Amino acid sequence: MKKIMISLCLIVLLITGCSTAPTEKAKEDYKIGILLSDAGLGDESFNDSAFKGLEKARDELGILFDYKEAPDGNYEEKLEELVSENYNVIIGLGFSVQEALEKTAKQHPDQQFILIDAQSDVENIISITFKEQEGSFLLGMVAAMTSKTGKIGFIGGANAPVIHHFENGFIEGARYFNPNIEIVSEYAGTFDDTEAGAAIAERYIKNGVDFIYHAAGFTGFGAIKKAEEMGIYAAGVDTDQFYIAEKTVVTSMLKNVDQAVFNMCKTLVEEGQISEKSFSFGLADNGVGLADIRIIKLTSEQQAAIEQAKKDIVSGKIKVTAEKGNSQ
């Protein structure tokens, strides 16, 4: 009887062992490092959105991550620090880091890099860009619908190709709705000077502008606050910036960097690599879009016009210009 019981126990252990054997290979702990763009963490915009995507990947996918900032512009030093810390992937955030990232990538050909907001041909760099012009087109329509003076304004940070996407889309969308709309544009030359943004906005408003759209980081914050102070409307960028000035921000052009970063992490965890060399996200991919429209009330006809324009952009019927100089 004792021998029978021992035999039964062995059988049970064997069955239990077989039934609990892992059916999938245990996933590797992936480590991701990121170098934030000039404005750094806390910008309630581009950097915070990327950081949010990494936090989601940490919570839902179990990835590990850390970040560096280079407020003095010493990108190469920070990138080399990330390389030395042995990350599976290193992300360079923003077009301003491209030159340093490419130099670092060439020096470390076995390290995988991701460049967000610019296009690179370096072999071990994956490029992620957005069709900012498409979301900005819709925002331009909202501005033209909202303006009472028939004069609206755009404020850019650096005078760079990616910022031209925002400007061109805004101009084309506004003119699509109102061909006679007057549009003024100015570049502050910086993303982190709220006083410069406020000064441009005040100048605009004194000259009849009653709606301001910015793609200027912290500089744009200054413009939004000045718009609130002087009683006109404004629009945010990258994330929903309504809470910066709740009496003024009608909507924001969403650039879903968080979603793009999370999706890259998900692909890495599930497939072990990112096989594609470049990605470009627009309205069709939910890469860009509009935040909720608040403060103002659009007519049903205006709302329908925005929805139709979105469909026409996705289908290719409306082609929005990205290159500066072709829409003005």
Residue pairs with C-beta under 8 A, 6 or more apart in sequence:
27 62
27 269
28 272
29 62
29 63
29 64
30 61
30 63
30 64
30 88
30 89
30 265
30 268
30 269
31 63
31 64
31 65
31 66
31 85
31 86
31 87
31 88
32 54
32 57
32 63
32 64
32 65
32 87
32 88
32 89
32 90
32 91
32 265
32 268
33 65
33 66
33 67
33 68
33 82
33 85
33 87
33 89
33 90
33 91
34 50
34 51
34 54
34 65
34 66
34 67
34 68
34 90
34 91
34 92
34 93
35 67
35 68
35 69
35 70
35 75
35 78
35 79
35 82
35 90
35 91
35 92
35 93
35 97
35 101
36 47
36 50
36 51
36 67
36 68
36 69
36 70
36 93
36 94
37 46
37 47
37 93
37 94
37 96
37 97
37 117
37 191
38 70
38 71
38 73
38 94
38 96
38 191
38 192
38 217
39 45
39 46
39 47
39 191
39 192
39 217
39 218
40 47
40 69
40 71
41 47
41 48
41 51
41 67
41 69
42 48
43 217
43 218
44 221
44 239
44 241
44 244
45 217
45 220
45 236
45 237
45 238
45 239
45 241
46 93
46 94
46 117
46 217
46 238
46 255
46 257
47 93
48 239
49 238
49 239
49 255
49 256
49 257
49 258
50 91
50 93
50 116
50 257
50 258
50 261
51 67
52 258
53 257
53 258
53 259
53 260
53 261
53 262
53 265
54 63
54 65
54 67
54 261
54 262
54 265
56 258
56 262
57 63
57 65
57 261
57 262
57 265
57 266
57 269
58 64
58 65
60 262
61 265
61 266
61 269
62 269
63 265
63 268
63 269
66 85
68 78
68 79
68 81
68 82
69 78
70 77
70 78
70 97
73 96
75 92
75 96
75 97
75 99
75 100
75 101
76 100
76 103
76 104
79 90
79 92
79 97
79 100
79 101
79 104
80 104
82 90
83 90
83 104
83 108
83 111
87 111
88 112
88 268
89 112
89 113
89 114
89 264
89 268
89 274
90 111
90 112
90 113
90 114
91 113
91 114
91 115
91 116
91 261
92 98
92 100
92 101
92 113
92 114
92 115
92 116
93 116
93 117
94 116
94 117
94 118
95 117
95 118
95 160
95 161
95 162
96 158
97 115
98 115
98 118
98 120
101 113
101 115
101 120
101 125
102 120
102 122
102 125
104 113
105 111
105 113
105 120
105 122
105 123
105 124
105 125
106 122
108 124
109 123
109 124
110 124
111 124
112 124
112 126
112 274
113 122
113 124
113 125
113 126
114 125
114 126
114 127
114 128
114 264
114 274
115 125
115 126
115 127
115 128
116 128
116 129
116 257
116 260
116 261
117 128
117 129
117 130
117 162
118 127
118 129
118 162
119 127
119 129
119 278
120 127
126 264
126 274
126 276
126 277
126 278
126 279
127 277
127 278
127 279
128 260
128 264
128 278
128 279
128 280
128 281
129 162
129 278
129 279
129 280
129 281
130 165
130 255
130 256
130 257
130 260
130 280
130 281
130 282
130 287
130 288
131 165
131 280
131 281
131 282
131 283
131 287
131 288
131 320
131 322
132 162
132 165
132 166
132 169
132 215
132 253
132 255
132 288
133 165
133 166
133 168
133 169
133 172
133 320
133 321
133 322
134 169
134 282
134 283
134 288
134 313
134 320
135 169
135 253
135 254
135 255
135 282
135 283
135 288
135 289
135 290
136 165
136 166
136 167
136 168
136 169
136 170
136 173
136 213
136 215
136 253
136 320
137 169
137 170
137 172
137 173
137 176
137 309
137 313
137 318
137 320
138 173
138 253
138 289
138 290
138 306
138 309
138 310
139 169
139 170
139 173
139 213
139 235
139 251
139 253
139 290
140 169
140 170
140 171
140 172
140 173
140 174
140 175
140 176
140 177
140 213
141 173
141 174
141 176
141 177
141 305
141 306
141 309
142 235
142 250
142 251
142 290
142 293
142 298
142 306
143 152
143 170
143 173
143 174
143 211
143 213
143 233
143 235
144 152
144 173
144 174
144 175
144 177
144 178
144 181
145 177
145 298
145 302
146 210
146 211
146 233
146 250
146 296
147 181
147 210
147 211
148 210
149 208
149 209
149 210
150 178
150 180
150 181
150 182
151 181
151 182
151 183
151 184
151 207
151 208
151 209
151 210
152 174
152 181
152 182
152 183
152 184
152 209
152 210
152 211
152 212
152 213
153 183
153 184
153 185
153 186
153 201
153 204
153 209
153 211
153 212
153 213
154 166
154 167
154 170
154 171
154 183
154 184
154 185
154 186
154 212
154 213
154 214
154 215
155 185
155 186
155 187
155 188
155 197
155 200
155 201
155 204
155 212
155 213
155 214
155 215
155 216
155 219
155 220
155 223
156 163
156 164
156 166
156 167
156 185
156 186
156 187
156 188
156 214
156 215
156 216
157 163
157 187
157 188
157 189
157 190
157 191
157 215
157 216
157 217
157 219
157 220
158 187
158 189
158 190
158 191
159 187
159 189
161 323
161 324
163 187
163 215
163 216
164 322
164 323
164 324
165 322
166 213
166 215
166 237
166 253
167 185
167 215
167 324
168 320
168 321
168 322
168 323
168 324
168 326
168 327
169 320
169 321
169 322
170 183
170 213
171 183
171 185
171 327
171 328
172 320
172 321
172 327
173 309
173 320
174 181
174 183
175 181
175 183
175 327
176 309
176 318
177 305
184 204
184 207
184 209
186 200
186 204
188 196
188 197
188 200
188 216
188 219
189 196
190 196
190 216
190 219
191 216
191 217
191 218
191 219
192 217
192 218
192 219
193 218
193 219
193 222
194 218
194 219
194 221
194 222
194 225
195 222
196 219
196 222
197 214
197 216
197 218
197 219
197 220
197 221
197 222
197 223
197 224
197 226
198 222
198 223
198 225
198 226
199 222
200 223
201 212
201 222
201 223
201 224
201 226
201 227
201 230
201 234
202 226
202 230
204 212
205 212
205 226
205 227
205 230
205 232
209 232
210 232
210 233
211 232
211 233
211 234
211 235
211 250
212 223
212 224
212 227
212 232
212 233
212 234
212 235
213 234
213 235
213 237
213 253
214 220
214 223
214 224
214 234
214 235
214 236
214 237
215 237
215 253
216 223
216 237
220 236
220 237
221 244
223 234
224 234
224 236
224 241
224 244
224 245
224 248
224 249
225 244
225 245
227 233
227 234
227 245
227 248
228 234
228 245
228 247
228 248
232 248
233 248
233 249
233 250
233 295
233 296
234 245
234 248
234 249
234 250
235 249
235 250
235 251
235 252
235 253
236 242
236 244
236 249
236 251
236 252
236 253
236 291
237 252
237 253
237 255
238 252
238 253
238 254
238 255
238 257
239 252
239 254
239 255
239 291
240 252
240 254
240 291
240 292
241 249
241 252
241 291
242 249
242 251
242 252
242 291
242 292
242 294
246 294
247 295
248 295
249 294
249 295
250 293
250 294
250 295
250 296
251 290
251 291
251 292
251 293
251 294
252 290
252 291
253 288
253 289
253 290
253 291
254 288
254 289
254 290
254 291
255 287
255 288
256 281
256 286
256 287
256 288
256 289
259 286
259 287
260 279
260 281
260 287
264 274
267 273
267 274
268 274
280 287
281 287
281 288
282 288
282 313
282 314
283 289
283 310
283 313
283 314
284 314
290 306
298 306
309 318
312 318
313 319
313 320
321 327
